[in-house]
Amino acid sequence: MQNNHPPKILIVDDEPQNIHLLGQTLKNDYQIIIATSGHQAMDKLKGPEYPDIILLDVIMPDINGFDICKELKTRPETRDIPVIFVTAMDSHANEQEALEIGGVDFIIKPFNNAIIQARVKTHLDIVRQQRQIKHSEALLKSTLEATKDGIIVFDNSGKLLMLNQNFIMMWGFPPEVIASGDKDQFLDYGLNQLVDGDARRENLEMLWQSDNKDSSELELKDGRIFSRYSEPLIQDGDKVGRVISYTDISTQKILEKQLTRLSITDPLTGLYNRRRLHEIIHDEFIRATRYQRELSVLMMDIDHFKQFNDNYGHEIGDQILEQLSSCMKAHFRNVDWCCRMGGEEFCVIMPDADLAGAMDAAERFRQLILAMRVDDLTITISIGIASLHDLEPGEDPDELLNYADKALYTAKNNGRNQVKHYQPKE
Ligand SMILES: [Mg+2]
């Protein structure tokens, strides 16, 4: 029954006359193979090619047709070949036995040609459909296994319909949970592996009832991150279950974090960069004005930095920048934001610090740097400060940076190595 070849029928009967009659009836539509004894039949069923259907006599001198059938049903290669008994035995008991041992049909001799043709056709149709279903299942199975995702499908009652190996591998489900085929057991085991499993339970239960698609990220206790996508399984317009797929996005997440860190920090000093500074000043400005808190900004610059580079080389220059940055991180509070604006210019955003507090912190930092040595060299810095109270109503938070910058210029012009607060009239 492959491609365009006509299906093969094995006719087994010890009476040549019966074989002849059956053959005449079926030869136009099928390829006929014959066996005139039980042994001959078993020979023809050794493979590698097999008939698509068997018409089997029961009473034969060597082997009984029932025994042949029983034997065929024990072998995987022949188990699914439909067997139609064609026999002179006409009792219900015989018929019952024939069906019980795996025969698909029972036709009593003398037979009617049209009935033989119809029954053979019916059973071959069933075989064909079964093969198609098997083929579809195999195709579905190989498709399920051909993805990197872990996939699981439940029906409406929470019974497992299918899953792939990746699903088992990703989650490490134990065999007893898989064998249970029960959604709740899968859920319990899965939630237990999540950082926030308990908090998610209720949502998942609700999602299970709903017709919605859903995607979310799951953080596992072992550090991996999965993305989960689920949607209802629809058949003929009705929701019959739910499909859930998982993708391991841990590597992607690590790369994202690295990328984010790179995009907001200065590679030499590890301080926040100018881009991040502008986001920070806006966020802190909004927070400070909303909650009526203090906010101060320090702008600082290494005095005569160019001379260090020119006289001692860029390696010393870099060393000064790195050492100063380390001091900055150690000196200022955890809540303060230390940034490198570029070159030798730095900025510190100090939430909850009023002018006096910021002036004090800046002055102590200036002295700290003065006392610091890099390769026996002394470094001095100038610092300009502005606080929230320096802003006129309606002014932009960027103006705070601007005012601190102006104060820094004043410090420079006044002889460097000093801290200055912004003065509007200067
Ligand atoms: Mg016979």
Residues whose N, C-alpha, C, O or C-beta is under 5 A from the ligand:
A	BS01	MG	D14 D57 I59 M60
